[in-house]
């Protein structure tokens, strides 16, 4: 097998570096693109829907009193998260691990 000259080795390493940088830049562009498409496909609730939901939800007001101030603030109160439905399963499942 022929060994490479220092000039050929340096050219090969430079080519490998360019390929690595190009692949990294391409992957970054792909991740940003997929993130943009995902964000665009699920935009969340609109302002009108969020306002209607907030108006229909009972919120509690909190009153805090300390030596420096007294305030009632309903805009920063926390709301309870909706309960996630649970799914049951019936029947018996078989799990097999390992073996030959």
N, CA, C and O atoms as CSV, one atom per row, in Angstrom:
chain,resi,resn,atom,element,x,y,z
A,1,UNK,N,N,0.836,-1.167,0.000
A,1,UNK,CA,C,0.000,0.000,0.000
A,1,UNK,C,C,0.884,1.235,0.000
A,1,UNK,O,O,1.860,1.313,0.747
A,2,UNK,N,N,0.535,2.203,-0.846
A,2,UNK,CA,C,1.317,3.429,-0.938
A,2,UNK,C,C,0.924,4.377,0.197
A,2,UNK,O,O,-0.258,4.561,0.489
A,3,UNK,N,N,1.912,4.959,0.814
A,3,UNK,CA,C,1.621,5.936,1.865
A,3,UNK,C,C,1.446,7.307,1.219
A,3,UNK,O,O,2.005,7.588,0.159
A,4,UNK,N,N,0.663,8.144,1.876
A,4,UNK,CA,C,0.370,9.474,1.350
A,4,UNK,C,C,1.516,10.430,1.658
A,4,UNK,O,O,2.201,10.314,2.675
A,5,UNK,N,N,1.693,11.355,0.764
A,5,UNK,CA,C,2.674,12.411,1.012
A,5,UNK,C,C,2.032,13.408,1.974
A,5,UNK,O,O,0.808,13.438,2.097
A,6,UNK,N,N,2.824,14.214,2.648
A,6,UNK,CA,C,2.253,15.210,3.574
A,6,UNK,C,C,1.261,16.163,2.887
A,6,UNK,O,O,0.276,16.578,3.497
A,7,UNK,N,N,1.521,16.502,1.639
A,7,UNK,CA,C,0.608,17.390,0.915
A,7,UNK,C,C,-0.732,16.698,0.655
A,7,UNK,O,O,-1.787,17.311,0.821
A,8,UNK,N,N,-0.697,15.437,0.253
A,8,UNK,CA,C,-1.929,14.697,0.018
A,8,UNK,C,C,-2.714,14.505,1.322
A,8,UNK,O,O,-3.941,14.608,1.341
A,9,UNK,N,N,-1.996,14.227,2.395
A,9,UNK,CA,C,-2.637,14.062,3.689
A,9,UNK,C,C,-3.312,15.355,4.128
A,9,UNK,O,O,-4.439,15.327,4.623
A,10,UNK,N,N,-2.639,16.479,3.952
A,10,UNK,CA,C,-3.220,17.769,4.320
A,10,UNK,C,C,-4.461,18.085,3.481
A,10,UNK,O,O,-5.451,18.597,4.003
A,11,UNK,N,N,-4.406,17.779,2.185
A,11,UNK,CA,C,-5.580,17.994,1.325
A,11,UNK,C,C,-6.746,17.111,1.762
A,11,UNK,O,O,-7.891,17.559,1.798
A,12,UNK,N,N,-6.453,15.875,2.088
A,12,UNK,CA,C,-7.488,14.955,2.557
A,12,UNK,C,C,-8.120,15.419,3.853
A,12,UNK,O,O,-9.339,15.353,4.012
A,13,UNK,N,N,-7.296,15.890,4.785
A,13,UNK,CA,C,-7.833,16.394,6.050
A,13,UNK,C,C,-8.671,17.654,5.840
A,13,UNK,O,O,-9.700,17.833,6.491
A,14,UNK,N,N,-8.237,18.517,4.941
A,14,UNK,CA,C,-9.013,19.731,4.638
A,14,UNK,C,C,-10.345,19.367,3.998
A,14,UNK,O,O,-11.371,19.965,4.324
A,15,UNK,N,N,-10.342,18.399,3.097
A,15,UNK,CA,C,-11.588,17.945,2.470
A,15,UNK,C,C,-12.529,17.355,3.523
A,15,UNK,O,O,-13.732,17.615,3.499
A,16,UNK,N,N,-11.980,16.563,4.444
A,16,UNK,CA,C,-12.780,15.972,5.517
A,16,UNK,C,C,-13.360,17.058,6.421
A,16,UNK,O,O,-14.511,16.954,6.845
A,17,UNK,N,N,-12.585,18.094,6.721
A,17,UNK,CA,C,-13.060,19.201,7.545
A,17,UNK,C,C,-14.205,19.932,6.857
A,17,UNK,O,O,-15.202,20.264,7.497
A,18,UNK,N,N,-14.069,20.187,5.547
A,18,UNK,CA,C,-15.139,20.860,4.800
A,18,UNK,C,C,-16.414,20.021,4.785
A,18,UNK,O,O,-17.511,20.554,4.948
A,19,UNK,N,N,-16.272,18.710,4.588
A,19,UNK,CA,C,-17.440,17.825,4.611
A,19,UNK,C,C,-18.121,17.830,5.980
A,19,UNK,O,O,-19.349,17.844,6.064
A,20,UNK,N,N,-17.334,17.820,7.039
A,20,UNK,CA,C,-17.881,17.825,8.398
A,20,UNK,C,C,-18.623,19.123,8.679
A,20,UNK,O,O,-19.730,19.107,9.216
A,21,UNK,N,N,-18.011,20.254,8.315
A,21,UNK,CA,C,-18.671,21.550,8.521
A,21,UNK,C,C,-19.941,21.636,7.676
A,21,UNK,O,O,-20.964,22.128,8.153
A,22,UNK,N,N,-19.892,21.171,6.442
A,22,UNK,CA,C,-21.069,21.191,5.577
A,22,UNK,C,C,-22.197,20.319,6.120
A,22,UNK,O,O,-23.363,20.714,6.097
A,23,UNK,N,N,-21.841,19.127,6.610
A,23,UNK,CA,C,-22.854,18.231,7.172
A,23,UNK,C,C,-23.465,18.832,8.429
A,23,UNK,O,O,-24.670,18.708,8.650
A,24,UNK,N,N,-22.662,19.474,9.244
A,24,UNK,CA,C,-23.169,20.114,10.459
A,24,UNK,C,C,-24.102,21.261,10.121
A,24,UNK,O,O,-25.164,21.401,10.728
A,25,UNK,N,N,-23.715,22.082,9.159
A,25,UNK,CA,C,-24.573,23.195,8.743
A,25,UNK,C,C,-25.875,22.679,8.139
A,25,UNK,O,O,-26.941,23.234,8.409
A,26,UNK,N,N,-25.805,21.641,7.338
A,26,UNK,CA,C,-27.005,21.052,6.755
A,26,UNK,C,C,-27.938,20.486,7.813
A,26,UNK,O,O,-29.155,20.645,7.722
A,27,UNK,N,N,-27.368,19.826,8.819
A,27,UNK,CA,C,-28.184,19.271,9.902
A,27,UNK,C,C,-28.847,20.385,10.697
A,27,UNK,O,O,-30.006,20.256,11.093
A,28,UNK,N,N,-28.134,21.470,10.935
A,28,UNK,CA,C,-28.703,22.603,11.663
A,28,UNK,C,C,-29.867,23.216,10.884
A,28,UNK,O,O,-30.909,23.527,11.460
A,29,UNK,N,N,-29.685,23.385,9.583
A,29,UNK,CA,C,-30.766,23.921,8.748
A,29,UNK,C,C,-31.966,22.977,8.777
A,29,UNK,O,O,-33.107,23.433,8.843
A,30,UNK,N,N,-31.723,21.677,8.729
A,30,UNK,CA,C,-32.815,20.701,8.764
A,30,UNK,C,C,-33.572,20.757,10.086
A,30,UNK,O,O,-34.801,20.689,10.094
A,31,UNK,N,N,-32.861,20.878,11.197
A,31,UNK,CA,C,-33.504,20.948,12.509
A,31,UNK,C,C,-34.344,22.217,12.620
A,31,UNK,O,O,-35.474,22.172,13.106
A,32,UNK,N,N,-33.805,23.334,12.177
A,32,UNK,CA,C,-34.569,24.587,12.219
A,32,UNK,C,C,-35.795,24.479,11.310
A,32,UNK,O,O,-36.878,24.934,11.679
A,33,UNK,N,N,-35.638,23.887,10.139
A,33,UNK,CA,C,-36.766,23.732,9.219
A,33,UNK,C,C,-37.860,22.856,9.795
A,33,UNK,O,O,-39.037,23.204,9.711
A,34,UNK,N,N,-37.494,21.732,10.374
A,34,UNK,CA,C,-38.484,20.845,10.980
A,34,UNK,C,C,-39.152,21.533,12.162
A,34,UNK,O,O,-40.359,21.392,12.359
A,35,UNK,N,N,-38.385,22.270,12.945
A,35,UNK,CA,C,-38.966,23.007,14.068
A,35,UNK,C,C,-39.955,24.057,13.603
A,35,UNK,O,O,-41.005,24.243,14.218
A,36,UNK,N,N,-39.628,24.743,12.521
A,36,UNK,CA,C,-40.542,25.750,11.969
A,36,UNK,C,C,-41.833,25.099,11.472
A,36,UNK,O,O,-42.925,25.602,11.736
A,37,UNK,N,N,-41.708,23.986,10.757
A,37,UNK,CA,C,-42.896,23.294,10.256
A,37,UNK,C,C,-43.744,22.785,11.417
A,37,UNK,O,O,-44.971,22.877,11.371
A,38,UNK,N,N,-43.108,22.253,12.455
A,38,UNK,CA,C,-43.856,21.766,13.611
A,38,UNK,C,C,-44.566,22.912,14.313
A,38,UNK,O,O,-45.723,22.768,14.707
A,39,UNK,N,N,-43.896,24.048,14.478
A,39,UNK,CA,C,-44.520,25.194,15.126
A,39,UNK,C,C,-45.654,25.752,14.284
A,39,UNK,O,O,-46.673,26.178,14.828
A,40,UNK,N,N,-45.498,25.758,12.975
A,40,UNK,CA,C,-46.544,26.280,12.096
A,40,UNK,C,C,-47.746,25.348,12.047
A,40,UNK,O,O,-48.875,25.815,11.895
A,41,UNK,N,N,-47.531,24.046,12.170
A,41,UNK,CA,C,-48.643,23.107,12.087
A,41,UNK,C,C,-49.446,23.047,13.373
A,41,UNK,O,O,-50.616,22.667,13.346
A,42,UNK,N,N,-48.848,23.414,14.499
A,42,UNK,CA,C,-49.580,23.465,15.758
A,42,UNK,C,C,-49.361,24.836,16.367
A,42,UNK,O,O,-48.419,25.050,17.131
A,43,UNK,N,N,-50.238,25.757,16.021
A,43,UNK,CA,C,-50.078,27.129,16.475
A,43,UNK,C,C,-50.653,27.349,17.865
A,43,UNK,O,O,-50.453,28.422,18.434
A,44,UNK,N,N,-51.351,26.390,18.429
A,44,UNK,CA,C,-51.936,26.554,19.749
A,44,UNK,C,C,-53.290,27.223,19.659
A,44,UNK,O,O,-53.932,27.222,18.608
A,45,UNK,N,N,-53.720,27.797,20.779
A,45,UNK,CA,C,-55.026,28.454,20.818
A,45,UNK,C,C,-54.902,29.879,20.320
A,45,UNK,O,O,-53.877,30.534,20.512
A,46,UNK,N,N,-55.969,30.354,19.672
A,46,UNK,CA,C,-55.981,31.748,19.252
A,46,UNK,C,C,-56.325,32.620,20.444
A,46,UNK,O,O,-56.781,32.114,21.468
A,47,UNK,N,N,-56.115,33.906,20.328
A,47,UNK,CA,C,-56.379,34.838,21.422
A,47,UNK,C,C,-57.846,34.819,21.820
A,47,UNK,O,O,-58.167,34.857,23.008
A,48,UNK,N,N,-58.739,34.762,20.841
A,48,UNK,CA,C,-60.171,34.762,21.134
A,48,UNK,C,C,-60.554,33.500,21.897
A,48,UNK,O,O,-61.338,33.566,22.844
A,49,UNK,N,N,-60.018,32.370,21.503
A,49,UNK,CA,C,-60.325,31.123,22.191
A,49,UNK,C,C,-59.759,31.134,23.602
A,49,UNK,O,O,-60.422,30.699,24.544
A,50,UNK,N,N,-58.547,31.625,23.748
A,50,UNK,CA,C,-57.934,31.685,25.068
A,50,UNK,C,C,-58.706,32.633,25.976
A,50,UNK,O,O,-58.866,32.349,27.163
A,51,UNK,N,N,-59.188,33.757,25.441
A,51,UNK,CA,C,-59.955,34.704,26.235
A,51,UNK,C,C,-61.278,34.104,26.663
A,51,UNK,O,O,-61.701,34.280,27.805
A,52,UNK,N,N,-61.936,33.397,25.757
A,52,UNK,CA,C,-63.206,32.762,26.089
A,52,UNK,C,C,-63.008,31.684,27.142
A,52,UNK,O,O,-63.826,31.542,28.051
A,53,UNK,N,N,-61.939,30.935,27.024
A,53,UNK,CA,C,-61.653,29.904,28.013
A,53,UNK,C,C,-61.361,30.526,29.359
A,53,UNK,O,O,-61.823,30.032,30.388
A,54,UNK,N,N,-60.597,31.607,29.363
A,54,UNK,CA,C,-60.273,32.279,30.620
A,54,UNK,C,C,-61.522,32.876,31.252
A,54,UNK,O,O,-61.644,32.881,32.477
A,55,UNK,N,N,-62.446,33.376,30.451
A,55,UNK,CA,C,-63.666,33.972,30.976
A,55,UNK,C,C,-64.582,32.907,31.561
A,55,UNK,O,O,-65.305,33.172,32.522
A,56,UNK,N,N,-64.558,31.706,30.992
A,56,UNK,CA,C,-65.429,30.638,31.464
A,56,UNK,C,C,-64.852,29.868,32.632
A,56,UNK,O,O,-65.579,29.136,33.303
A,57,UNK,N,N,-63.585,30.011,32.886
A,57,UNK,CA,C,-62.935,29.273,33.953
A,57,UNK,C,C,-62.995,30.075,35.238
A,57,UNK,O,O,-62.726,31.277,35.238
A,58,UNK,N,N,-63.341,29.426,36.320
A,58,UNK,CA,C,-63.388,30.104,37.605
A,58,UNK,C,C,-61.961,30.268,38.097
A,58,UNK,O,O,-61.209,29.299,38.201
A,59,UNK,N,N,-61.604,31.494,38.393
A,59,UNK,CA,C,-60.277,31.754,38.926
A,59,UNK,C,C,-60.411,32.251,40.344
A,59,UNK,O,O,-61.373,32.936,40.691
A,60,UNK,N,N,-59.468,31.909,41.134
A,60,UNK,CA,C,-59.489,32.380,42.516
A,60,UNK,C,C,-58.524,33.546,42.640
A,60,UNK,O,O,-57.482,33.587,41.985
A,61,UNK,N,N,-58.886,34.477,43.479
A,61,UNK,CA,C,-58.007,35.613,43.711
A,61,UNK,C,C,-57.212,35.349,44.962
A,61,UNK,O,O,-57.702,34.764,45.928
A,62,UNK,N,N,-55.990,35.786,44.923
A,62,UNK,CA,C,-55.143,35.610,46.090
A,62,UNK,C,C,-54.860,36.965,46.685
A,62,UNK,O,O,-54.599,37.937,45.976
A,63,UNK,N,N,-54.915,37.012,47.967
A,63,UNK,CA,C,-54.617,38.250,48.673
A,63,UNK,C,C,-53.388,38.002,49.509
A,63,UNK,O,O,-53.362,37.104,50.350
A,64,UNK,N,N,-52.381,38.794,49.276
A,64,UNK,CA,C,-51.180,38.660,50.088
A,64,UNK,C,C,-50.957,39.961,50.842
A,64,UNK,O,O,-51.089,41.055,50.293
A,65,UNK,N,N,-50.626,39.816,52.077
A,65,UNK,CA,C,-50.391,40.986,52.909
A,65,UNK,C,C,-49.019,40.830,53.529
A,65,UNK,O,O,-48.725,39.828,54.180
A,66,UNK,N,N,-48.191,41.826,53.320
A,66,UNK,CA,C,-46.943,41.873,54.052
A,66,UNK,C,C,-46.714,43.304,54.501
A,66,UNK,O,O,-47.539,44.179,54.237
A,67,UNK,N,N,-45.621,43.544,55.165
A,67,UNK,CA,C,-45.403,44.849,55.779
A,67,UNK,C,C,-45.218,45.965,54.759
A,67,UNK,O,O,-45.419,47.134,55.086
A,68,UNK,N,N,-44.835,45.623,53.515
A,68,UNK,CA,C,-44.571,46.682,52.551
A,68,UNK,C,C,-45.750,46.986,51.652
A,68,UNK,O,O,-45.891,48.125,51.209
A,69,UNK,N,N,-46.616,46.000,51.359
A,69,UNK,CA,C,-47.719,46.264,50.454
A,69,UNK,C,C,-48.846,45.274,50.674
A,69,UNK,O,O,-48.671,44.219,51.284
A,70,UNK,N,N,-49.989,45.640,50.165
A,70,UNK,CA,C,-51.143,44.758,50.204
A,70,UNK,C,C,-51.727,44.769,48.805
A,70,UNK,O,O,-51.975,45.835,48.242
A,71,UNK,N,N,-51.952,43.577,48.233
A,71,UNK,CA,C,-52.461,43.549,46.873
A,71,UNK,C,C,-53.386,42.367,46.658
A,71,UNK,O,O,-53.253,41.331,47.309
A,72,UNK,N,N,-54.314,42.532,45.745
A,72,UNK,CA,C,-55.155,41.448,45.272
A,72,UNK,C,C,-54.859,41.301,43.793
A,72,UNK,O,O,-55.020,42.252,43.028
A,73,UNK,N,N,-54.423,40.108,43.380
A,73,UNK,CA,C,-53.993,39.923,42.000
A,73,UNK,C,C,-54.631,38.669,41.440
A,73,UNK,O,O,-54.266,37.555,41.816
A,74,UNK,N,N,-55.596,38.854,40.531
A,74,UNK,CA,C,-56.230,37.683,39.926
A,74,UNK,C,C,-55.594,37.322,38.592
A,74,UNK,O,O,-55.836,36.228,38.081
A,75,UNK,N,N,-54.789,38.204,38.013
A,75,UNK,CA,C,-54.202,37.899,36.706
A,75,UNK,C,C,-53.044,36.928,36.808
A,75,UNK,O,O,-52.699,36.277,35.822
A,76,UNK,N,N,-52.432,36.815,37.986
A,76,UNK,CA,C,-51.295,35.918,38.137
A,76,UNK,C,C,-51.654,34.640,38.874
A,76,UNK,O,O,-50.761,33.873,39.235
A,77,UNK,N,N,-52.942,34.390,39.110
A,77,UNK,CA,C,-53.327,33.183,39.830
A,77,UNK,C,C,-53.179,31.959,38.925
A,77,UNK,O,O,-53.342,32.042,37.707
A,78,UNK,N,N,-52.874,30.851,39.536
A,78,UNK,CA,C,-52.682,29.615,38.789
A,78,UNK,C,C,-54.005,28.887,38.644
A,78,UNK,O,O,-54.865,28.947,39.522
A,79,UNK,N,N,-54.152,28.208,37.535
A,79,UNK,CA,C,-55.348,27.422,37.302
A,79,UNK,C,C,-54.974,25.953,37.342
A,79,UNK,O,O,-53.876,25.562,36.945
A,80,UNK,N,N,-55.904,25.148,37.825
A,80,UNK,CA,C,-55.655,23.728,37.904
A,80,UNK,C,C,-55.628,23.130,36.501
A,80,UNK,O,O,-56.465,23.453,35.657
A,81,UNK,N,N,-54.663,22.264,36.270
A,81,UNK,CA,C,-54.539,21.615,34.963
A,81,UNK,C,C,-55.681,20.624,34.785
A,81,UNK,O,O,-56.132,20.011,35.752
A,82,UNK,N,N,-56.151,20.467,33.546
A,82,UNK,CA,C,-57.227,19.502,33.310
A,82,UNK,C,C,-56.739,18.084,33.575
A,82,UNK,O,O,-55.567,17.767,33.375
A,83,UNK,N,N,-57.648,17.249,34.025
A,83,UNK,CA,C,-57.296,15.866,34.320
A,83,UNK,C,C,-57.161,15.078,33.020
A,83,UNK,O,O,-57.971,15.218,32.104
A,84,UNK,N,N,-56.141,14.263,32.960
A,84,UNK,CA,C,-55.889,13.443,31.783
A,84,UNK,C,C,-56.724,12.168,31.911
A,84,UNK,O,O,-56.696,11.516,32.955
A,85,UNK,N,N,-57.459,11.810,30.872
A,85,UNK,CA,C,-58.249,10.586,30.966
A,85,UNK,C,C,-57.340,9.367,31.053
A,85,UNK,O,O,-56.288,9.303,30.417
A,86,UNK,N,N,-57.763,8.429,31.839
A,86,UNK,CA,C,-56.976,7.208,31.971
A,86,UNK,C,C,-57.589,6.132,31.099
A,86,UNK,O,O,-58.802,6.089,30.897
A,87,UNK,N,N,-56.748,5.280,30.595
A,87,UNK,CA,C,-57.241,4.175,29.776
A,87,UNK,C,C,-56.938,2.887,30.505
A,87,UNK,O,O,-55.853,2.712,31.060
A,88,UNK,N,N,-57.875,2.014,30.500
A,88,UNK,CA,C,-57.687,0.717,31.136
A,88,UNK,C,C,-57.410,-0.319,30.075
A,88,UNK,O,O,-57.661,-0.105,28.889
A,89,UNK,N,N,-56.904,-1.411,30.506
A,89,UNK,CA,C,-56.689,-2.487,29.550
A,89,UNK,C,C,-57.206,-3.759,30.182
A,89,UNK,O,O,-57.079,-3.968,31.388
A,90,UNK,N,N,-57.776,-4.585,29.376
A,90,UNK,CA,C,-58.281,-5.847,29.874
A,90,UNK,C,C,-57.579,-6.971,29.142
A,90,UNK,O,O,-56.999,-6.768,28.075
A,91,UNK,N,N,-57.635,-8.126,29.707
A,91,UNK,CA,C,-56.971,-9.250,29.086
A,91,UNK,C,C,-55.594,-9.443,29.698
A,91,UNK,O,O,-55.176,-8.673,30.563
A,92,UNK,N,N,-54.919,-10.434,29.263
A,92,UNK,CA,C,-53.597,-10.677,29.810
A,92,UNK,C,C,-52.579,-10.557,28.690
A,92,UNK,O,O,-52.761,-11.089,27.596
A,93,UNK,N,N,-51.532,-9.865,28.984
A,93,UNK,CA,C,-50.454,-9.701,28.017
A,93,UNK,C,C,-49.296,-10.602,28.409
A,93,UNK,O,O,-49.134,-10.940,29.581
A,94,UNK,N,N,-48.514,-10.979,27.456
A,94,UNK,CA,C,-47.357,-11.808,27.737
A,94,UNK,C,C,-46.120,-11.043,27.365
A,94,UNK,O,O,-46.002,-10.529,26.252
A,95,UNK,N,N,-45.197,-10.966,28.298
A,95,UNK,CA,C,-43.929,-10.282,28.048
A,95,UNK,C,C,-42.829,-11.324,28.092
A,95,UNK,O,O,-42.710,-12.080,29.057
A,96,UNK,N,N,-42.038,-11.357,27.055
A,96,UNK,CA,C,-40.934,-12.299,27.004
A,96,UNK,C,C,-39.657,-11.518,26.859
A,96,UNK,O,O,-39.552,-10.639,26.002
A,97,UNK,N,N,-38.696,-11.825,27.678
A,97,UNK,CA,C,-37.430,-11.116,27.629
A,97,UNK,C,C,-36.295,-12.120,27.541
A,97,UNK,O,O,-36.267,-13.111,28.270
A,98,UNK,N,N,-35.376,-11.856,26.654
A,98,UNK,CA,C,-34.209,-12.718,26.533
A,98,UNK,C,C,-34.553,-14.085,25.957
A,98,UNK,O,O,-35.489,-14.220,25.169
A,99,UNK,N,N,-33.832,-15.041,26.335
A,99,UNK,CA,C,-34.103,-16.398,25.860
A,99,UNK,C,C,-33.382,-16.712,24.564
A,99,UNK,O,O,-32.723,-15.855,23.974
A,100,UNK,N,N,-33.514,-17.916,24.148
A,100,UNK,CA,C,-32.882,-18.295,22.885
A,100,UNK,C,C,-33.808,-19.103,22.026
A,100,UNK,O,O,-33.434,-19.506,20.925
